[in-house]
Amino acid sequence: MSQSITVTRTVGATPEQLFALLANPARHQEIDGTTMLRGVEGADSVSGVGDEFVMNMSNDLLGDYQVRNTITTYEQDRAIGWAPNLHPIDGYTEKIGGVRVEGHSYTWRLEPEGSGTRVTQVYDWSGVTDEGFRGLLPLLTEDQLADSIEKAGRVAAG
């Protein structure tokens, strides 16, 4: 069984425009294809691997919750990725018990194509070791990833 979903689309925005948008977590709600993202606390932008930002989220399983995202990939104007984890890590045991919600990541790769960009988004859960969490995956669909790419293209192009 696959442990990732990869979606590629070509959009009209440049890699530089897209990267600026993706490196600014405060703008992620504008491109959310899942409707789970409610806002971001803290970082207006990230500048390298190891940077973190906290997202306010909501879904049917947890209700309102937060995730801390750690930047795992940062290649200026070419790639950016992050790994989410519940925040605080043990703050939701009453809803999910001892399930460890870690080991998954989102990575965006940007390749110039004509006057636009070929965007590849990868949702990868191959690093998930908790069987309880693995049973809930994937958390989103190929269509939701595609929607995020298309929204990012529109928003970044202005």
C-alpha positions in Angstrom: 0.0 0.0 0.0 1.3 3.5 -0.9 2.6 5.7 1.9 2.4 9.0 0.0 0.2 11.0 -2.3 1.9 13.1 -5.0 0.1 15.7 -7.1 1.6 17.8 -9.9 0.0 20.8 -11.6 1.2 23.7 -13.7 0.2 27.1 -12.5 0.6 30.7 -13.8 2.6 32.0 -10.9 6.4 32.1 -10.9 8.5 29.9 -8.5 9.5 33.0 -6.7 5.9 34.1 -6.1 4.9 30.7 -5.0 7.8 30.3 -2.6 7.1 33.6 -1.0 3.6 32.5 -0.4 4.5 29.1 1.0 7.2 30.5 3.2 4.6 32.8 4.9 2.5 30.6 7.1 0.2 33.5 7.9 -1.1 33.1 4.3 -1.6 29.3 4.3 -5.3 29.6 5.1 -5.7 31.2 1.7 -4.5 28.1 0.0 -5.9 25.4 2.3 -7.7 22.7 0.2 -8.9 20.8 3.3 -10.9 23.6 5.1 -9.2 22.4 8.4 -6.9 25.4 8.8 -8.3 28.1 10.9 -5.2 30.4 11.3 -1.6 30.6 12.3 0.1 31.8 15.5 3.5 33.3 15.4 5.7 33.2 12.4 5.0 35.6 9.5 7.6 33.8 7.5 10.1 31.0 7.8 13.7 31.2 6.6 15.2 27.7 6.9 15.2 24.1 8.0 14.3 23.8 11.7 12.0 26.9 11.8 8.6 26.3 13.3 5.1 27.7 13.1 1.9 26.8 14.9 -1.4 26.3 13.0 -4.9 26.4 14.5 -6.9 23.6 13.0 -10.3 21.9 13.3 -11.6 18.5 12.2 -14.3 16.0 13.2 -12.0 13.8 15.2 -10.3 16.4 17.4 -12.5 19.5 17.1 -10.3 22.6 17.5 -6.6 21.7 18.0 -3.1 23.0 17.1 -0.2 21.6 15.2 3.4 22.7 15.4 5.1 22.5 12.0 8.8 22.1 11.7 10.4 23.1 8.4 12.1 20.0 6.9 13.0 21.2 3.4 14.0 24.8 2.4 15.5 25.5 -1.0 14.9 29.1 -1.9 12.4 29.4 -4.7 12.6 25.6 -5.4 11.2 23.5 -2.5 9.7 23.9 1.0 8.3 21.3 3.3 7.2 20.8 6.9 6.3 18.1 9.3 3.3 18.6 11.6 2.9 17.3 15.1 0.1 18.0 17.6 0.8 21.0 19.9 1.3 20.4 22.7 2.3 16.8 21.8 0.4 15.3 24.7 -2.5 17.7 24.8 -5.1 15.5 23.2 -4.9 12.2 25.0 -8.5 12.5 26.1 -9.5 12.3 22.4 -6.9 10.0 20.9 -5.3 8.2 23.8 -1.6 7.6 23.4 -1.6 7.8 19.6 1.6 9.6 18.4 0.7 11.9 15.5 4.1 12.3 14.0 6.1 11.0 11.0 4.2 12.6 8.2 5.2 15.6 6.0 4.1 18.0 3.2 6.6 19.0 0.6 6.2 21.4 -2.3 8.6 21.3 -5.2 8.7 24.2 -7.7 10.1 24.0 -11.2 10.0 26.8 -13.7 7.9 26.0 -16.7 7.5 28.7 -19.4 6.1 31.7 -17.7 4.7 29.6 -14.8 5.6 26.8 -12.5 5.3 23.1 -12.4 4.3 22.4 -8.8 4.5 19.0 -7.2 3.1 18.5 -3.7 3.9 15.4 -1.8 2.0 14.2 1.3 4.2 11.5 2.8 3.4 9.3 5.8 6.1 6.7 5.3 7.8 7.9 8.6 4.7 7.1 10.7 5.5 4.4 13.3 2.4 4.5 15.5 -0.1 1.9 14.2 -3.1 3.8 15.7 -2.1 6.9 13.7 -1.3 4.9 10.5 -4.8 3.5 10.6 -6.2 7.1 10.2 -4.1 7.8 7.1 -4.1 9.4 4.7 -5.6 12.5 6.3 -6.4 14.1 3.0 -7.1 13.3 -0.6 -5.4 13.8 -3.9 -8.2 16.2 -4.8 -7.5 18.3 -1.7 -3.8 18.5 -2.6 -4.6 19.5 -6.1 -7.0 22.2 -4.8 -4.2 23.6 -2.6 -1.9 23.8 -5.6 -4.5 25.5 -7.8 -5.3 28.0 -5.0 -1.6 28.7 -4.4 -1.2 29.4 -8.1 -4.1 31.9 -8.1 -3.1 33.6 -4.9 0.6 33.9 -5.7 -0.1 35.3 -9.1 -2.2 38.0 -7.5 
